Amino acid sequence: MRRALALADRAELEGEVPIGAVVVRDGQLLGEGWNSVISYADPSAHAEMVALRDAAKVVGNYRLPGATLYVTLEPCTMCAGALIHARIERLVFAAREPRAGVVCSTCCLLDEPRYNHRVNWQEGVLAEDSSQRLRAFFRARR
C-alpha cells in the first residue's frame, strides 16, 4: 500500500486526483498505475485500470489469478468490474469512497453472488494516509 500511496503522490504532481494502485502476485510487483484520466484524455484511466493493464502486459494475459490489487481508494463500478474480469483474487483498499465506491460504500458489488468470479477484499490499510491526501488535494482545488 505504501507504493500505491507514492503513486498517488505522482498523480497529484501531474494534476490528477491522488489515487495509486499496484498489482502483486507471489511477492512480485506485476503492475502499477495512478490516476491518469486527464493526462491520457481517457475516462477509463483510473489507477486500478492502469495497474491492471500494466500487469496484464507483463504476464501476457488479461487474467491475473492469484493476484492482489492494492489501491488507495475504494473502486468504482468500472474498476470493480475489471477486477472481476481479470480474476483478481484479492483487493485491498485504503479509504472508502462514499459517493462512488461499490465495494462497501454505495453497494456491495464484489459480494454479488451472480458473478462468475469472487474477489476477496479488505479495507482500511493506511486509510488515514490516503484520506489526508485526498482532502488536501480537494481543499486546494476549492
C-alpha positions as CSV (number, residue, x, y, z in Angstrom):
1,M,0.0,0.0,0.0
2,R,2.9,2.3,0.6
3,R,3.9,2.0,-3.1
4,A,0.3,2.8,-4.1
5,L,0.4,5.9,-1.9
6,A,3.7,7.0,-3.5
7,L,2.0,6.6,-6.9
8,A,-0.9,8.7,-5.6
9,D,1.6,11.4,-4.9
10,R,2.8,11.1,-8.5
11,A,-0.7,11.5,-9.8
12,E,-1.1,14.7,-7.8
13,L,2.1,16.1,-9.2
14,E,0.6,15.6,-12.6
15,G,-2.6,17.4,-11.6
16,E,-4.6,14.2,-11.2
17,V,-6.7,13.1,-8.3
18,P,-4.2,11.4,-6.0
19,I,-5.0,7.7,-6.3
20,G,-2.5,5.0,-6.9
21,A,-2.6,1.2,-7.4
22,V,-0.3,-1.8,-7.6
23,V,-0.9,-5.4,-8.6
24,V,1.2,-8.0,-6.8
25,R,1.4,-11.8,-7.1
26,D,3.7,-14.1,-5.2
27,G,5.5,-11.1,-3.8
28,Q,6.3,-9.8,-7.2
29,L,5.1,-6.4,-8.4
30,L,3.3,-7.0,-11.7
31,G,1.9,-3.6,-12.5
32,E,1.3,-0.2,-11.2
33,G,-0.7,2.9,-12.0
34,W,-2.0,6.2,-10.9
35,N,-5.0,8.3,-11.9
36,S,-4.2,9.5,-15.5
37,V,-7.6,10.4,-16.9
38,I,-6.5,14.0,-17.7
39,S,-3.0,13.1,-18.9
40,Y,-4.3,10.3,-21.2
41,A,-7.6,12.1,-22.1
42,D,-9.1,8.7,-21.2
43,P,-12.1,8.3,-18.8
44,S,-11.1,4.7,-18.1
45,A,-7.5,5.6,-16.9
46,H,-8.3,5.2,-13.2
47,A,-5.3,4.0,-11.2
48,E,-6.8,0.4,-10.9
49,M,-7.3,0.2,-14.7
50,V,-3.8,1.4,-15.5
51,A,-2.3,-1.0,-13.0
52,L,-4.3,-3.9,-14.4
53,R,-3.3,-3.1,-18.0
54,D,0.4,-2.9,-16.9
55,A,0.2,-6.2,-15.1
56,A,-1.6,-7.9,-18.0
57,K,1.2,-6.8,-20.4
58,V,3.8,-8.2,-18.0
59,V,2.3,-11.6,-17.7
60,G,0.9,-11.7,-21.3
61,N,-2.6,-12.4,-20.3
62,Y,-5.6,-10.4,-19.2
63,R,-6.4,-12.9,-16.5
64,L,-4.4,-12.4,-13.3
65,P,-5.4,-15.2,-11.0
66,G,-3.8,-15.3,-7.6
67,A,-3.0,-11.5,-7.8
68,T,-3.8,-8.8,-5.2
69,L,-4.6,-5.3,-6.2
70,Y,-3.7,-2.6,-3.6
71,V,-5.4,0.8,-4.2
72,T,-5.6,3.9,-2.1
73,L,-9.4,4.5,-2.7
74,E,-12.4,2.1,-2.8
75,P,-13.0,1.2,-6.5
76,C,-15.9,2.5,-8.7
77,T,-18.2,0.3,-10.8
78,M,-15.9,0.3,-13.8
79,C,-12.9,-0.8,-11.8
80,A,-14.7,-3.4,-9.7
81,G,-15.9,-4.9,-13.0
82,A,-12.4,-5.0,-14.3
83,L,-11.2,-6.8,-11.1
84,I,-13.8,-9.5,-11.7
85,H,-12.9,-9.9,-15.4
86,A,-9.2,-10.0,-14.6
87,R,-9.9,-12.7,-12.0
88,I,-8.1,-10.7,-9.3
89,E,-8.0,-12.9,-6.2
90,R,-7.9,-10.1,-3.6
91,L,-8.5,-6.4,-3.4
92,V,-7.0,-4.3,-0.6
93,F,-8.1,-0.6,-0.5
94,A,-7.2,2.2,1.9
95,A,-10.1,4.6,2.2
96,R,-13.8,4.3,1.4
97,E,-15.3,6.4,-1.4
98,P,-18.8,7.4,0.0
99,R,-20.1,8.7,-3.4
100,A,-18.9,6.2,-5.9
101,G,-17.3,3.3,-4.1
102,V,-19.1,0.0,-4.9
103,V,-17.2,-2.5,-2.6
104,C,-19.0,-1.4,0.6
105,S,-20.0,2.2,0.4
106,T,-22.8,2.6,-2.1
107,C,-23.3,-1.1,-2.7
108,C,-21.5,-4.4,-2.3
109,L,-20.8,-5.3,-6.0
110,L,-17.9,-7.7,-5.3
111,D,-20.1,-9.7,-2.9
112,E,-22.8,-10.1,-5.6
113,P,-23.4,-13.9,-5.9
114,R,-24.4,-13.9,-9.6
115,Y,-21.0,-13.1,-10.9
116,N,-18.8,-16.0,-12.0
117,H,-15.8,-14.8,-10.0
118,R,-15.4,-13.7,-6.4
119,V,-12.9,-11.1,-5.3
120,N,-12.0,-11.2,-1.7
121,W,-11.5,-7.7,-0.2
122,Q,-10.1,-5.9,2.8
123,E,-10.4,-2.2,3.6
124,G,-8.7,0.3,5.8
125,V,-5.0,-0.3,5.2
126,L,-3.3,3.1,5.6
127,A,-6.8,4.7,5.2
128,E,-5.9,7.9,7.1
129,D,-2.8,8.5,4.9
130,S,-4.9,8.1,1.8
131,S,-7.8,10.2,3.1
132,Q,-5.5,13.1,4.1
133,R,-4.0,13.2,0.6
134,L,-7.5,13.4,-1.0
135,R,-8.8,16.0,1.5
136,A,-5.7,18.2,0.9
137,F,-6.0,17.8,-2.8
138,F,-9.6,18.9,-3.0
139,R,-9.2,21.6,-0.4
140,A,-6.5,23.2,-2.6
141,R,-8.8,23.0,-5.6
142,R,-11.7,24.9,-3.9
